[in-house]
Amino acid sequence: MEKLILHNISYTDNGKKIIYEYSASSQIEKFFDKKKPVYSKYGIDVSTIPQSIAVIPFLSNMMPIAWHAGFTVEVDQVDEDFYNALLLVQKEFQKRESVSVTDSKLIAKKLVKNKIEGDKSSMLFSGGVDAYATYIRIFEKKPDLVTILGADIAIEDHKQWDDFTNFIETEKLLENNNQEYIETNLREFYTYQVELLLKDIGWWGKVQHGLALIGALAPLSFIHKYTSIYIASSYTDHIDIDWGSTPEIDEKITWASGVKVYHDGYDLKRQDKVDLIAQFASNTNNKFKLRVCYSELRTEFNCSNCEKCFRTILGLILNDKDPNDYGFNVDEKVYKKFYEVLEIGAASKGVKYFWWELMEKAKSSNKFYVFNDEEAETLQINEIRNGKIDQLLDQKLKKPNKGKQRIRFIIRNKFPWLQQLYRKIRY
């Protein structure tokens, strides 16, 4: 079997940056970008942590690739609890019918028993609907908020990152929470060949992100004594979809004799979360921005013109809340824009489900926020109640385009100069 061997773990930037040096057999080199060594960078010195903990961010990203591509990973040492957790997570991926997951193994020369003495809580915080719902549910625990550069925001996008960190550090609601930041190239160290391990593209969402994001916290957990880590759910048990972050996956992840991961909010639909946020805002007399958008077209806090923005905007409207108080910039013309964007955008099972929730919410809402003309806007809400958007998305899902998406993806990544030429012609 082909091998990937971790040769060395080193520290730079005064102990804040962990760099992983590895080699891969010739048959699996195609999966990795040699120009981009794997690294994780923290806001504090983490060089005093055990090597068996320091290796966790690396393995959290490499093992899913190994499981899907069928190669062995060799390391010097690893935390014993994390090693056993990986075996359980691998079994969860093997249950999926959509892709074949191999029995490839992690080989460690030494399994180390670590122990974190403490009871601090932390959570992965993006500022979106899912994250804020979890934050509200564990508000009294005063969790440390951990945000990762390189996940939703590209490492080189300094402006968007500066905007985001400024938002976290100036939001009054969050002022009593310690904030931690991690920079890691967890989405850049591998090539497009990894995407092709799946029948359809979407490696980050469908496989990687749950284990990778949680694993990135391991060094911080040892320094700050985190024994509870919360990650907000994206979906609910009401929808069956392959996703890289589920209770079955996330809550099996552990290390250092007792770190507990909580996949929070799986019992709530997305609209339930918006309802929770709206109720919390009313009860505490707070108005706070939701950051749901990472569109390249965004020039303000959110672009207020993409599918993700629109579903959040409508959710707030149906709670009789002005979306402009929550980080958006819209007026009554937003209803027309719903259809324009949904018509040209890609549909998915998940997107259709989220808009179905909004249809059901509209049916049960007797009151909604009115921008200008109650009579005209009531007609728009009635169309949503009667399934206009649901039917639009249903029709789009009946037009298969997965094969075309895969072909476009391969061409875009194999011949990047074509994409650059297209952009020049377009703009």
MARTORDO-507153 format. One record per atom (N, C-alpha, C): residue in one letter; x, y, z. Coordinates in pm, whole numbers, plus 50000, padded with zeros to 5 digits. Atoms other than C-alpha are relative to their C-alpha. Last residue first. Example, Ala and Ser with C-alpha at 12.3 -4.5 7.8 and 13.67 -1.06 7.14 Angstrom:
BEGIN
S499184988149994S513674989450714S499235010950073A500894988150000A512304955050780A500905012050000
This chain:
BEGIN
Y499924987349933Y485505420948295Y500765010449919R501264996449934R484235390348114R500055014250056I501004997150103I487165387547873I498715005250063K499564988150070K489705390548154K498985004249895R500234988549914R487745366048370R500395013049931Y501444997549995Y487595340548087Y499695012650082L500364993850126L491345343348031L498525003749998Q499474986349997Q491995336548399Q499645007549873Q500834992449908Q489695306248389Q500465014650006L501264997850069L491485293048080L499055008450086W499824988450087W494845298248254W498735003049921P500394987549932P493655274848530P500145012349912F499554989450091F493785244548294F499625013750057K498925005650081K493615214248521K500595010449906N498825002749917N491645232648789N501184994449919R499594987949929R488995249448572R501304997850077I499414990750097I488805219648335I500555012350070I498745005750047I488255195248622I500705009649905F499034999549890F485605217148787F501374995049954R499574986149987R483745222748461R501075001450108I499174997150117I483635185048405I500545014350007R498735007349981R482365178948759R500965003149885Q499244993349894Q479695205848728Q501374993550017K499474987650057K478555191548395K500845007350103G498945003650092G478175156948548G500665012249940K498815003949924K476245170948842K501174996549908N498864992750055N473795189348615N501304996350070P498695004449951P470585169548653P501145007749933K499104998650114K467455190048579K501414996350045K500365010450097K464875177448829K500865000749874L499415012649956L466575197949099L499704988649903K498564999550025K465765229748907K500684987050040Q499805001350144Q462065221048897Q501504999949967D500335013850034D461975215449273D500254997449852L498855008149965L463765248549326L499774985249967L498874995950086L461075267649140L501214991150024Q500235006050131Q458295247949313Q501145003349903D499825014549985D459655256549658D499844993149865I498565002749996I459985293049557I500284985150007K499394995550125K456345295649448K501504997049997G499005009050057G455065273749731G500695004549873N500645009050096N451785289549837N501004991849919R500855009649927R453335304850147R499424989549907I499055009149935I456005321049926I499244989350077E499445008250107E453285335749705E501014989950056N501005010250036N451455347450018N500524990949889I499945010449897I454605365350139I499024988749967Q498745007250019Q454775384449811Q500134988550101L500165008250120L451075393849829L501274991849975T500815011649961T451625405550186T499794990749882E499085009649942E454425427850055E499274987750053A499175005950106A452035445949823A500924989250056E500865007650091E449445451650098E500834992949892E500465012649939E451975461450363E499194991649903D501405001550043D453735487350147D499484986550049N500634987850054N457005500350293N498514998649976F499074989450037F459435476650462F499275013049966V500424992950120V456955454450644V500985011449973Y499494986450009Y458285429150894Y499625006149865F498674999450060F456035399050935F500445014549988K499434986750005K452985389451138K501394999349939N501094990650019N450665359751121N500505014349984S499724986549951S453505335451065S498825009349969S500384999049858S452495298751038S500205014050057K501375004749980K452415296550658K499535002150143A500914989850053A455535318050628A498554996150022K500014989049904K457405293950856K499035010949955E500805004449886E456395264850632E499935010850108M501395000950044M457675283150324M499094996150116L500504986250006L460855292350509L498555000349952E500204995449862E461445255850601E499395014050002W501255006649957W460965246550233W499685004150144W501094991550049W463615272650154W498644993750028F500004987449925F466145254650377F498855009049956Y500555002549867Y465175220850229Y499925012950080K501455001650011K465685232949874K499364998050137V500594986850026V469145245549963V498494999049990G499934991949879G470085212050119G499345013649982K500975005549905K468885191049826K499955008450127S499535012249934S470795213349590S498914995350094A500885005449896A470025240849341A500634987450058A500075014649994A472625260649149A499094995750114G499075007449914G471935297349092G499814985049992I498715001850068I470295314848796I500984991550081E500195005050137E466665311248905E501344997049933L500285014449992L467465314449276L499864993949861V498795007149958V469115348349214V499774984950004E498944997950098E466265363249010E501244991850035Y500255008550116Y463585347749230Y501115001349896F500005014249961F464855362349556F499974991249875K498635005050012K465605395549382K500114985450041K499745002350143K461895402349333K501374993849981Y500825011450040Y461325398149707Y500224996449853V499295012549975V464275420849792V499204987849952K499665005950130K462595450649629K500664986450016E501095008550047E460955458149967E500284993549864D501304993549990D464265470650104D498954990749940V501075003750094V467685455850171V498775008850020N500384987250061N471065462050338N498984997249890F500395000550140F471975433950578F499595013949951G498855001050091G473935432450903G499684999249853Y499225012149975Y471235424551157Y501104997949896D499444999349864D469375457651197D500954988550029N498974989650000N468885459950819N500615002150139P498695005950031P467055426650836P501135010350004D499434992850113D464145444651011D501384994249972K498764992949974K462585418551239K500485006849872D500324985849980D458975406851230D501225008050040N500004998049855N460105370651272N499695014550037L501105008149947L459095363250912L499974999850152I501274993450036I461315392150804I498834992550062L500164988749909L464215376150993L498695007449974G500235005549867G463835343050808G499795010950104L501415003949992L463475361950481L499674994250137I500834987850005I466815379250536I498534996550014T499914994249866T468475346450635T499145012550010R500785008849911R467245329150318R500045004950144F501454998850018F468315359150112F499214991050096C500494987649938C471855360950250C498475000449996K499845001649856K472475324450168K499545012450075E500995009349947E471025328049818E500074998950152C499735013950037C473095358749737C498964991050068N500505002850134N472255395849725N500344985849954S501474997950003S472645410050074S499404996949864C500304994750134C476445411350010C498525003249986N500455011050082N477055408950385N499705005649861F499895010849902F479115433350592F499564986749940E500394995949866E479585455850288E500084987850091T499284987549975T481405451549957T499635005650137R500344992649879R480475415049904R500875012450013L500664987550040L480845403849543L499655008650121E498964991350055E483405377249641E499415013549961S499994998050144S480625362449854S501135009249957Y498594999050034Y481465352450210Y500155001949849C499594999250140C478005358350353C501505001249984V500355012650067V476365347950679V500644998949863R499125000650118R477755373950916R499784986749932L499775013950039L474895381351152L500895000249876K499865003850139K475085415951306K500244985049985F498645003650034F473755423051651F500054994849857K499995001050145K470685440451791K501454997349961N498754999550075N470175434152160N499734999849850N499954986650061N467185441752380N501345002149929T498844993149942T467885410052580T500165014249948N499975001749854N464495393652527N501115008050066S501124992949937S464065407852176S500094999550153A499804985750024A467515397552054A498905008250067F498934995749910F467085363352214F500235015049986Q500574999749866Q463745358852036Q501025004950103A500944988849994A465245368451700A499415001450140I499224987650002I468205345151752I499095012150014L499314999249871L465945316151851L500785013150010D501024996749899D463675322151550D500655002050137V500314985950023V466735322451323V498965004850100K498864992349951K467785289651481K499795015049981D500095000249853D464345274251434D501125008550060Q500944989549964Q464615285651071Q499745000350150R499364986950014R467775265151033R499055011250040K499934996350140K466045234451174K500635013849991L500664987950050L466945226051531L500125001249849D501425001449976D467715192051686D499205011849946Y500495009750098Y471175192451531Y498504997750014G501084994550082G471835224251726G499444990649897D501154993249941D475195215151877D498985004949897H500574995550126H477735189151775H498645006150034Y501474999250009Y479395187352114Y499615005449864V500484991750109V483025175952139V498494999149994K501315003550051K484305162952472K499585010049893V500524988650077V487965163252569V498714995649933G501264993949958G488215134452816G499545012449930S500805006049892S491495116352826S498815008450043A499554996349865A493715138852614A499034995950110W498585001849971W491875135052284W500245003450147T499544996749864T488355133052144T501514998550006I498664994349996I486385130051820I500355003950144K499065011049977K483405106551839K501435005150013E500025003749858E481065136151887E500804987450032D499374990349910D482045151051554D500104995150144I498584997850025I481315120951334I500635008450111E499365013150003E477965107451457E501505001149976P499795004849863P476835142551554P500784986950002T501255005649949T477445153751194T500244995950145S500184996849858S480125174551023S498624995550043G498805002949926G481475162350690G499935003050148W499414987649949W478085160250524W501164996550092D498605002549964D476305134350313D500645013150041I499044994650095I472625143850323I501414996650046D498965010050018D469515129350486D500955004849891I499555001350138I467365158250607I501164990349992H501155000750090H465215159750920H500414998249854D500315014050028D468185150751141D498794998449908T500795006149895T469265186851109T499734985549964Y501265006350038Y471815205650904Y499314994250123S500454993550124S474705229450953S498614995249962S500495008350110S475355220151316S499655008649879A501414998350036A477395242951539A499634991149882I500054996850142I480685230151679I498535000349959Y501294999850068Y481195230852054Y500195003649853I499904992950127I484385220552234I498674998849928S501265000150075S484365210752602S500195008649875T500485013849995T487575200952783T498634998649933Y501365002650049Y489475232452695Y499684985150018K500735009849919K492525236852920K498544998549958H501094993149929H493835268852758H499134990750083I499524987849934I497225254852652I498925006250087F499005004149901F496115219052576F500525012150078S500685006649888S492915230552408S501004996350109L500594989849912L494855255052193L499384993550123P498924992949929P496985226652050P499475010750097A499295008549904A493865205551980A501155007250071L500054994749864L491775233351824L500864992350100A499174987949994A492765225251464A500065005750141G498615003749975G491335190351516G500925012050012I499895004149859I487825204551545I501464996850035L500194988349915L488125223251217L500164996550148A498914990550017A489635193951028A499875012150093L498795005049935L487265167351166L501135010349993G500285002949859G484155186951071G501244996050076H500014988549908H485485203050751H499764996850147Q498864995149924Q486765174050545Q499695008550122V499085008849929V484075151450407V500845007550104K500505013649985K480965165650240K500904991150085G501285001249932G481675202550287G499604985750033W499994992249876W485385204150207W498704997950078W499205006649896W485315175949951W499915007350133G500484994849872G482455190549744G500744994150118I499074991249930I482715175349396I499375005250130D500314986350036D480585145649293D500935009050081K500785001350123K481465108849286K499575013749950L501445000949979L484145116849542L499294998649865L500215012349923L487855109349507L498524997850028L500415010650090L487815135749233L499904986550069E501434998750031E487885163349493E499494988349918V500725004849880V491265150449612V498505000949976Q500155014650012Q492635154549259Q499254994250120Y501365003050044Y491955192049287Y499764985049987T500334996250136T495195194849482T498554996349967Y500305011050092Y495895194149855Y499575005349864F498855009050010F497695219150080F499764988549904E499074996750108E495195247050014E501124990049980R500715001650128R492045239850214R500935002349881L500705012950008L493755232850550L499224997949871N500265002150143N496115262050500N499314986749975T499535013050048T495865272250866T499634998249854E499784999450145E495475304651056E500564986649956I499095009950056I493925301651401I500125002649851Y499965001350145Y492305329551600Y501044989749959E498775006250048E491215331251964E499904998249848Q499985003250143Q488625353752124Q501364994749959N498644999850053N487895354752498N499964995549854N499425012650047N484215361352555N501425002049951N499585007749883N482875390052767N500614986549964E498884993749929E482775414552474E500484992150122L498915009649986L480715391852250L501125004950092L500515012549945L477375410352273L501134990350034K500234998749856K479155443652225K499554986950064E501405003449973E480465434051881E499774999650152T500774987849967T483775452851848T498534997150030E499394992749889E486215423551858E499245012650041I500015008149877I484125400051647I500455008350120F501395002749962F483395426151378F499934992450132N500504987549942N487005437751370N498564998550047T499464999349864T488045401551320T499575013050069F500615010149915F485695398751023F500495000950144D501404996249975D486625431250855D499374990450101D499944988349911D490335422850893D498585004750035W499615004849868W489675388350745W500055011550100Q501155006749941Q487735402850452Q500324994950141K501074990349973K490495427650381K498814993350069H499734992349879H493325402650419H498865009550035D501044989750003D491995377750165D500085008450127E499504987750064E495295359050129E498975011249996I498904994249923I494325332450384I500475013349941A498685003950051A490995325550213A501105007650075I499294988450058I487925330950432I501394995549958D500954992950086D485565301750496D500635012249933A501195008550015A488305278450628A499015006749904G499635010850090G491695295050583G498844990449980L499684994350130L491405318150881L500534988949910I498915005550079I489805299351171I500125007049864T500294997750141T487735315051446T501224996349918V498845003350084V487725303151807V499595001149853L500435000450140L485325319152055L501224998149912D499044993450087D486135310752418D499514998349856P498975007550073P482925299752584P501015009149932K498994990450045K481085321152841K501134993049924K498695006449983K479245290852986K501155009449964E499604999249859E476085312053035E501374993650026F499614986449962F475755317652659F500565000750142I498985002349897I475665280552577I500515013350056R500365011749920R472385281352381R501014997250111I501124996549913I473035316852260I499654988350093Y499504990449902Y476455307452121Y498905003750101T499255007649900T474935277051950T500515009250110A500995008349929A472355298851775A500694991750108Y500684991849900Y475055324451693Y498964992050078A499084996749890A477215298051525A499305008250108D499725012149923D474395283651312D500845003250124V501215004549931V473155318051203V500294987950087G501205002550078G476595331551114G498844995150085G500854988250002G479325347951322G498714998249922S499924993750132S481895321451234S499165012649991F500924988850019F482625308051582F500245006849866L499644994650130L484065274051666L498995010749963M500845003350115M483315269552032M500605006049874S499684992250119S485215267952358S499044996349889S500745002850123S484495256252710S500485009049887K500364988650084K486825255053009K499284995449874D501415001150035D486745226053256D499535011749914G500714987350010G490345218553340G498564997849960E500664997349872E493025191753372E499345013849991I500234985749981I493915179753024I499215001950128K501104996249911K495385144653021K499945015250009N499944986249949N497595127152770N498805003050087K501184996649918K498125089752706K500205014050058V499734992849876V500635085452424V498705003550071L501274994249958L500515059752145L500215005950139K500294998849857K503975053651999K498645006450021K499005007449923K505315042051664K499665000050149A499244991449908A502095053551500A500984991450078I498995007449925I500565037051194I500815009950084L499034991049941L497305051851066L500964991450081K499734998749858K495475027050850K500955011650032S498634994849981S493765022250517S500205004450144D499555003649865D490555001950544D501415005150028T499155011749983T489055019150239T500304997150147V498974996349904V486115042850199V500784987450036S499325011449939S484015037649885S501135004950090V498585000750033V481635066149808V500624988150073S499684991150111S477885073849803S501474999149956E500115007450126E476895043650011E500505008349882R500604992650110R478105058750335R500014991849871K501435003050006K478715035250625K499335006649879Q500185012650072Q482465036450562Q498534996049987F499914997350144F482465073150661F499784987249918E501174992050037E481205063751008E500015003149851K501145009150013K483785035851035K498735007549961Q499835007350125Q486565060950968Q498814990749975V500424990850106V485225082651249V500114993349864L501464998849995L485465053351490L499485009049890L500555012950043L489045045051392L498485000549995L499895000650146L489945081951418L499444986949945A501104992250055A488645082551775A500014999549848N501205008549994N491015054351870N498785007249943Y499775011550088Y494025074751753Y498754991249995F500274995250136F492595105651923F500194988849899D501454998150014D492395087252254D499645004849860E500685012950008E495955074552220E498505001549979D500825002049880D497495108452144D499164987449984V501294993350002V499895104351854V499274997050131Q500865002149884Q503495094151796Q498715007949987D499195004649888D506115090051524D499144996850121V499524989149915V503765092051230V500804994150116E499105003849892E502895069250936E500485012450076V499324988249945V499885073550708V500854995450118T499655000249858T498795044150493T500685013150039F498585000749967F497075048050154F500205000750151G499445013249971G493635040650012G501504999950019A499075003350108A492405072249838A500684986550022H500675000050130H489245076450049H500924995749886W501125009549999W490705066450385W499364998849862A499475013749998A494015083950317A498884989749993I499465002350135I492245116250221I500534985849991P501115002050094P490155113950540P500464997849856M500625013349991M493385107750737M498784998349910M499435010550084M495315137850610M499214986950002N500154997050142N493235166850743N500454988649910S501414996750022S492665156051102S499715003149854L500745012450024L496095139751096L498525002649971F499505006550123F497845173151057F499174987749966P500494992450116P495725190951320P500434993949866I501445001650024I496375161951563I499485008649884V500245007250126V500175160851533V498534999549962A499674991350114A500685187851798A499704993449866I501134990850016I498895166052055I500225008749877S501175008450026S501305136352030S498715008249989Q500035002950143Q504155161252002Q498764992049962P499415012850041P503305172952353P499914998049849I500945011249995I502525210252392I500704987149958T499795008349880T505315234652476T499074987950005S498865009150017S505525249452126S500264990950119V500515013549973V502025264352147V501124989649996D498955010150010D503045300952175D499424986450039I499155001849883I499935322252128I501054989449973G499714986849946G497865336451843G500904999750121Y500854995749890Y497995303451659Y500415013950050K499404988849927K499385291651326K499005005550102S501044993849917S498665257851170S500685010750084Y499664992849877Y500805244450885Y498745004650072V501134998849908V500835220050592V500465007650126P499905008749882P503605226750342P498825002550094K500764995149885K502365244550027K500074990250117K499624986149973K504705241849728K499335005650126K498694999749936K504465203849731K500445014250037D499284988950059D500725205749658D501335001650073F499434989849912F499315171849749F500805010549924F501014994349910F496955146849587F500505012250076K500934991350073K499205139849289K498965006750089E499484986350001E501895126449522E499025009849935I500954991149932I499745095449576I500495014450008Q501375001850048Q501335071249330Q498995009450066S500204994450135S504855084549390S498564999249952S499605009250107S504765077949764S499605005649864A501035009250047A504255108349988A500554991349888S499775004750137S506635128550201S498924990049964Y500385013650033Y506045149450512Y500394996649857E499215004250115E507145180950694E499724985249973Y499925014650013Y504525196250923Y500744996449872I499785004050139I504895232351036I500234984949995I499585014150010I503425245251364I500104996549852K500315006950126K503295283151399K500584985950000K501434998750033K503055301451732K499594991849878G500775011349951G506385290251881G498535000249965N500005000249852N508095323651841N499084989250057D500774988549951D507115325951474D499844999650152T499424987150036T508425290951394T499155011050062Y500694987749959Y507815255751523Y500785012349951S499154989249953S508715221351386S499175012550029I500884989249956I507035187751337I500905010850058N499594990449897N509095162851138N498895010050030H498605000749958H509015132650912H500325009050118L499714987349934L505305125950859L501404999050059I499225000449876I505145096750616I500245014150052L499674986149972L502475091650348L500684999950137K499824994149868K502425056350218K500185015149995E499274987350005E501165035549924E500045006550138M500844988050000M500005000050000M500885012550000
